[in-house]
Amino acid sequence: MERLNEILHELGISKVKLAKFLGVSRQMIYNYLDLDDLNKWPKDKKVLLLNLLGIKSADELDTIKVDTDYILDVESRIDALFENDDRVGVNNGNIFNGLNDTKKELLSNIISIVKERLEDDDNNEGYYTMKYLYHFLQSLDSSKELKYILAYVSKATGSTKPLEFVFNADDDQFTFESIMFSAMTLYNSDNVSKAKIIESHKRFVNQIEHRMEEKMSRTLELNHIKVQALKELGYTEITESNASEVFYKIAEIQSRKV
């Protein structure tokens, strides 16, 4: 089974992709791969896997040489199934409109992982994990460093080559990853001062609270200006018909403070 895991890794076949190919859940794939012998797999799933790998028995695993031709051969088999199998969900639904096949497959994989996290969630940990991920995605364009974090995690888990810098801007990504590595090394060491960590977290909390106070203050200010604009225009609320006029008045009121 160790050789099977090596082959799957060399082929770049994720657990999610393999789960879809076999028509099982991602957790079931982990269960299958934990077995010590491929022959202990359900017969139908074993046959599907053998066909995917282009072999007739588990004994042939050690004879497989993963080169460019073999990778292309396996990819053609798995892609052919994805194109013609509704269970994958790649080509179904408006959510995939406007995407090419590669992006459809990626989105489908993401949806499958999120769904499984939410389904297997006895203590709400999955819910909060996906909720924080949602907040992360919402904020993705607010800071280039957020993309660097994604790249770092992808590289640290062996999913991306370490010298790939698709987000690089004046070597910023290289610098960020180097600092991130140092921080993670320090985090996993025993040479961390508890007092310094506590003090650092206090600064972290204070910074967030300050930003939240500024946001709240700005929200209250905008609400006050909106009320003033409606009053000056003789309206009681913003409607579709008066929205443009009200927004223009809001901008005018804001300009008076310059």
N, C-alpha and C positions, 0 to 999 in steps of 0.2 A: 504493500500500500504506500510505502514511502516513495517508491519509484513512480507510482501513479500521481501522487501529489507533485512530484518534481516535474512530470510531463505536463500536467495541467498548468503549473506555474510558468513553465517555459513557453507554453502555447498562449499564455495570457488569457486563459479561460477562467473567469471569476466564478465564485460560488453561486452568485445570482444567475449568471448565464447558464451554468451547468444545471442548476435547479429548473430553469425554464425548459432547457433541452430535454430533461428527463421527466418533466411534468410533476415535480414535487416541490415542497417548500425548501427554503434555504436551510432551515434547521435540520431537515431530513438529510440534506447533503452532508452536513457536518457529522450526522450520525453514521451515514454510510462510510465516510472517509475515516471514521474512528475504528471501523472494523479492521481486523488484521488480515483479511483475505477477501479479494474481490468476489470469489465464489460464494461468499456469504450474503452478497447483495441479493435482493429480489431478482428472479431470473429475467423478467422483462426489462428492468433497469440496467442489469448487467449487459444484456444484448444490445440495448441502445448505446451504452457507453463503448462497447467493443466496436460497434459499427462506426461510431464517431471517430474512434482512434484508428480505424482501418485494420483491425486485427481480429482473429477468430477465437482467441482464448487468452486468459489472464497470463498464461506462461509466456506470451509474446511481448509483454510489457518491457522486459529487459532488452529486447531487440530493437526497440523504437529509437530512432535517431532523429531528434528534433532539429531539422534544418529549414531553410526557407521554403523549399518545395513541400515539405511535410506540413508546415504551418499553413501554407496557402490551401493545401488539400483539405485539412481539417476545417479551416474557416469556411471553405466553399460548402461543406456538408452542413455545418451548423447554421450558416446564413440561409441556405436553401430551406431548412426547416422553419426558420423564423419568418421567412417570406410567405410561407404557405400554411402556417399553423395559427389559428385564431387564439389559442391559449396564451400565446406570448403577449398579445394585446398591442403589439407595436404599430400595426396598421389600422387599428380601430379607434374611433372616437375623435371628436373635434379637437381634443387637447393636442393631438399630434399633427394637426394641419400646419402646413408651411415648413415642416422639418424634413430633412433628408433621412435616409434609412439609418445612418450612423447616429444621428441625434435622436431619432425616434427610439432606437434601442437604448441609448443612454437614459433618456427620460423614463422609459419603461422600467429600467433597472432601479432607478431612484425611487419611483413610485412603489415598486415591489418591496424594497427595503423599508421604506417608511411605513407601508401597510403592515408588514410583519412586525415591526417594532411596536406599533400601536395595538396589534392583535394580541401579542404575547406580552402583556403589560399588567401584571398583578398588583404592582405597587406604584403605578403611575410614573415610574422612572422613564419608561419609553416615551410617554406623553411629554414630559418636560424636556427630554433630550431633543425630540422633534420640534418642540416649541422654541427652544433656544436656537436650533438649526434654522428655523423659519426667521427668527429675529436676525440671525447672522446673514442670511440671504437678503433680507430687506436692507441691511446696512452695507452690502457688498460694494456699492459704488461710492460710499462715503469715504473710503480709505483704501489706498492701494495695498497697504499692509495686510488687509484681510485676505486678499488674493494670495499674498506671499505665505500666509498661514496655511491655506489650502495646499499650496505647492509643497510646503515643508512636510506636512502630514503625509501627502502622497509619496514623497521621496523616502521619508522615515519608515514607511510601511513596505517599501520595496516595490511600489506600484509604478513609480516613475524614475527614470534615470537621474542620478544626483546632479549631473551637469546640464540638465535641461532648464532653461530660463525663459519661458514663454512670456512672463510678465516683466522681464528685466527692463529697468529704466535707469540708465547711468549707474549700473551695478548695484542699485538699491536692493534688488531681490537677493543678490549674493550676500550683501552685508547683513540683511535681515535674517537670512537662513543661518549665517554664522553666529549671530547673536542669539538666535533662538536655540541653536544647538548648545551653546554655552549655558544658557538658562536652564535647559532641560537636563544637562549634565549636572549642574549645581543642584537642581531639584531632586535628582536621584542619588545625590551623595549624602554623606553624614556630616559634611562640613558646613552646614547651614546654621547661622545664628538665629535662634528662635526669636530673640528680642528684635533683631533687625527685620525679620519677616513680619512680625506683628506691627512694627512701626511702618513698614512699607505698605501693608494692607490698610492701615489707618489712612495713609495718604491716598490710596486707591479709593477708599470709601468716601473720603472728603471731596475728592475730585468729582466723583459721580454725583454726590449730593449737591455740589455747587452747580453742576451742569443742569440737574433737575430743577433747582431753584431758578436758574436763569430761564429755563424753558417755561416754567410755570409763570414767571413774571412776564415773559414775552406773550404768553397765551392770554393772560389777564389784560395786558395792554392792548392787544389786538381786539379782544372782545369789547373792551371799553370804546375803542375807536369805531368798531362796527355799530355799537349802540348809538354813538354820537352821529355817525353817518346816516343811520336810519332816521334818527330824530330830525336832523337838518333837512332831510328829503321828505319827511312826512310819511314815512313807511313804518310798519310794525315788524316786518320780517323780510328776509331776502327771498325773492321768488325768481322763477325762470325769466320772467318778463322784465324785472328791475335789477337783476344781478349785475349787469354791465354798468349801470348807472351807480349802483351802490359801491362797487369795487373802485370805480373812478373816484368817488367821493372819499373812500377810505384812503386812497393814495394821496388825494389832495390834503386831507387832514394830517397825514403823516408828514407831508412836505412842509407844513406850517412850523414844524419843530426844528427845521434846519436853520 
